[in-house]
Amino acid sequence: MQIATPPDREAPAEHPIEANFRRRWSPRSFAATPVTGAALASLLEAARWSASCFNAQPWHFVVLRKQEDAAGFDKLFGCLSANNQAWAGNAPVLMLAVARTTFAADGSPNRYCWYDTGAAVANMAAQAGPLGLQVHSMAGFDAAKARDAFAIPAGFDPVCALAIGHPGPAEALPEALKLRETGPRVRRKQEEFVFFGGWQG
Ligand SMILES: Cc1cc2nc3c(=O)[nH]c(=O)nc-3n(C[C@H](O)[C@H](O)[C@H](O)COP(=O)(O)O)c2cc1C
């Protein structure tokens, strides 16, 4: 099993969790190594087998591969915020995660469409580690521009952009980003968000 996570990026978990979860992180430095078609298919297959409300499977992914489709890649890159453009162009794959906002069966609103699309991305991220890949989600993108650029119809919502690839060295980043890339990995304590028996605000 190949997981290209530097030791200092491993989550300092306080309870035992699988290595795959400890070693998932959101890199900003990506190696030039391309993502193979087989690896990409595995990521999308992991997303496909996510759970969803009524098994509606609201997730959709527009996949842009830098080498194979430079124009498409540039189109999504052009929708990213300046902060994300500072690093995401080095990833060999960008994706746009899109949610169908209604149930196909009766057209009623699916209020779980974002939840389920996020879960599919989480499954994708869990599958990425063993392939030596990481998935970095980006809320910093212009959803209206992305809708326009990829002709996404009404009833579908651009949820998140994703940068995917093999992590690269932090040294390859500009100074400010390098500091973020190597800074401590932090999380709230379980006591702050887990309430046994009732809400404890
Ligand atoms: C929905 C979502 C949106 C995010 N948007 C951005 C973003 O626009 N730019 C960015 O650099 N990181 C973004 N991130 C990455 C988070 O900053 C990162 O997950 C968080 O700091 C925890 O770090 P880790 O993923 O390495 O554990 C996003 C993550 C998620 C889940």
PDBQT file of the ligand as one rigid body, heavy atoms in Angstrom, charges set to zero:
ROOT
HETATM    1  C1  LIG A 301     -15.510  21.948   1.802  1.00  0.00    +0.000 C 
HETATM    2  C2  LIG A 301     -14.062  22.324   1.901  1.00  0.00    +0.000 A 
HETATM    3  C3  LIG A 301     -13.600  23.483   1.326  1.00  0.00    +0.000 A 
HETATM    4  C4  LIG A 301     -12.247  23.826   1.358  1.00  0.00    +0.000 A 
HETATM    5  N1  LIG A 301     -11.803  24.934   0.674  1.00  0.00    +0.000 NA
HETATM    6  C5  LIG A 301     -10.487  25.177   0.600  1.00  0.00    +0.000 A 
HETATM    7  C6  LIG A 301     -10.015  26.208  -0.251  1.00  0.00    +0.000 A 
HETATM    8  O1  LIG A 301     -10.755  26.888  -0.956  1.00  0.00    +0.000 OA
HETATM    9  N2  LIG A 301      -8.665  26.419  -0.280  1.00  0.00    +0.000 N 
HETATM   10  C7  LIG A 301      -7.787  25.667   0.464  1.00  0.00    +0.000 A 
HETATM   11  O2  LIG A 301      -6.578  25.894   0.362  1.00  0.00    +0.000 OA
HETATM   12  N3  LIG A 301      -8.231  24.664   1.261  1.00  0.00    +0.000 NA
HETATM   13  C8  LIG A 301      -9.548  24.389   1.328  1.00  0.00    +0.000 A 
HETATM   14  N4  LIG A 301      -9.999  23.333   2.092  1.00  0.00    +0.000 N 
HETATM   15  C9  LIG A 301      -9.037  22.508   2.843  1.00  0.00    +0.000 C 
HETATM   16  C10 LIG A 301      -9.134  22.799   4.329  1.00  0.00    +0.000 C 
HETATM   17  O3  LIG A 301      -8.519  24.015   4.621  1.00  0.00    +0.000 OA
HETATM   18  C11 LIG A 301      -8.497  21.618   5.088  1.00  0.00    +0.000 C 
HETATM   19  O4  LIG A 301      -9.253  20.458   4.868  1.00  0.00    +0.000 OA
HETATM   20  C12 LIG A 301      -8.414  21.901   6.592  1.00  0.00    +0.000 C 
HETATM   21  O5  LIG A 301      -7.563  22.984   6.851  1.00  0.00    +0.000 OA
HETATM   22  C13 LIG A 301      -7.899  20.685   7.341  1.00  0.00    +0.000 C 
HETATM   23  O6  LIG A 301      -6.662  20.300   6.825  1.00  0.00    +0.000 OA
HETATM   24  P1  LIG A 301      -6.407  18.812   6.299  1.00  0.00    +0.000 P 
HETATM   25  O7  LIG A 301      -7.432  18.521   5.231  1.00  0.00    +0.000 OA
HETATM   26  O8  LIG A 301      -5.009  18.822   5.737  1.00  0.00    +0.000 OA
HETATM   27  O9  LIG A 301      -6.589  17.892   7.460  1.00  0.00    +0.000 OA
HETATM   28  C14 LIG A 301     -11.339  22.990   2.066  1.00  0.00    +0.000 A 
HETATM   29  C15 LIG A 301     -11.807  21.813   2.671  1.00  0.00    +0.000 A 
HETATM   30  C16 LIG A 301     -13.140  21.472   2.576  1.00  0.00    +0.000 A 
HETATM   31  C17 LIG A 301     -13.603  20.168   3.181  1.00  0.00    +0.000 C 
ENDROOT
TORSDOF 0
